[in-house]
Amino acid sequence: MKFHEEVAARTDVIVLDEQSLKGIFSYRVNLSKRNDTFSVTEREKILETASAPPLILHVAQQEGLKLPYEAVFRNVQQHLMDSATSEYLFLIEFFKPTNQQENVFRSRDLFMRVFAKTLSLCLENMENYLFTCYDAIGLLLMIRLTYAQRLVMEKRRIPCLDAYFDRVALLLWPRFKAVFDLNLMSVKNAKAKKLGPIDLHPHFVIRRYAEFASSILSLSLYTQQSQSRSGDDSAISNAQMHENGAGDMVLSNLSVMRDEILSLLSRLSEQHTNAKDKCVFLINNYDLVLTHFEERRVISEETSKFEEMLAAQREKFVEEELMTYYAKLIQFVRQHEQVTLGKSTGSSQQVDTTQIEKIVREFAVTWKAGIEKMNGNVMTYFSNFRNGMEILKQVLTQLLLYYTRFVEIVKRSYQRPPPFNSEIVTTQEILYEIKKYSRSF
């Protein structure tokens, strides 16, 4: 096919360590360009022109156009649909029996006699292409195009291509499943230690997964979005029946892939030696996935799962970061929680007032520097500025809560103001300092 531009090859899967590519031809993949394979980007626009006039052949030749296969597919299908419509209407008009139902059946039969070889050739060409197709995004685009083109023919009240569309779908869905499974197995069989050095930034495998999953989800939800905009229930009834079951299969497969990705990400994070670095690594990766979902306007079970994971790791990071600079204060508050909550009588006798005084004086000297260092850490650790600001907000809020509880313990431990009362930092001072850093929130 002179107009076809190959988008994906056999090696274009989500996880592929370069070492495994060294075969008899010592072939190497350019990993820096592989994200394009999984991104739908401008390709999705073809769904908005599913019923537009087909590309004129000699114009394409003059311009030297190179198109992804789904664009070639759309043009072939559109030519076929237009020709089939004209031929079918001619047959109905030419043969006019008195019985309307007999006319429909006879017209279909005559149409198949005329178009049988054409339809067979179209299916054969597609089948030959699918043997070596590894482009999951392109396959799903063709499935959606088939769905949209079936709608067009239903609105035209031309049923002669129904069986053909069924055959096309039966070719596309199994191949999509096969290519999807290749990507799934690449994640499942991945060895964390063979995926290169790990730092705190999002891992390239997670970046590719984010592109892949967000593209698949946005295309899977495209049908629902277009239906809700059209509001024409009668026009979509038959076509939707062909799509619902297969669409559920896509979402189910994505759930399996999500679990495998989370498992791989957990194994990758184990290469970090301390808990804080592990938290930062996981947060950056979860946030990257959610950012892609947000850009693609995807709201699904996958989104909810990653939001839960991100929230849990943020909470862990907040505690780890605060323990780095305010460990004594936090440990003291946790040990005397019952005093703070007023659940224990006579607990004030158990409080070490000497320890309280040490914590008060140490906090008075170090609290501002601690906030400044935490701000610097957050700016360094997190790739996404908005995510970093949200985490900094959580850190400072939690610090204020810990300190408020500490002050409450101090009040309960002394019947009158302690000798070091003037050294106790007020919550208003802390709030004022927090506001300096919260202007970007």
Protein Blocks (a to p, Z undefined) as FASTA:
>chain_A
ZZbccfbdfklcfbdcfklmmcfkopacdfklmmmmmpnklmmmmmmmmmgccddfklmm
mnopacdfklmmmmmmmmmmmmmmmmmmmmmmmpccfblklmmmmmmmmmmmmmmmmmmm
mmmmmmmmmmmgcbfklmmmmmmmmmmmmmmmmmnopaklmmmmmmmmmmmmmmmmmmmm
mmmmmmmmpcfklnopadfbdcfklmmmmmmmmmmmmmmmmmmmmmmmnopaklmmmmmm
mmmmmmmmmmmmmmmmmmmmmmmmmmmmmmpmbfklmmmmmmmmmmmmmmmmmmnopacf
klmmmmmmmmmmmmmmmmmmmmmmmmmmmmmmmmmmmmmnopaghklmmpcfklmmmmmm
mmmmmmmmmmmmmmmmmmmmpmblmlmmmmmmmmmmmmmmmmmmmmmmmmmmpmbdcfkl
mmpccfklmmmmmmmmmmmZZ
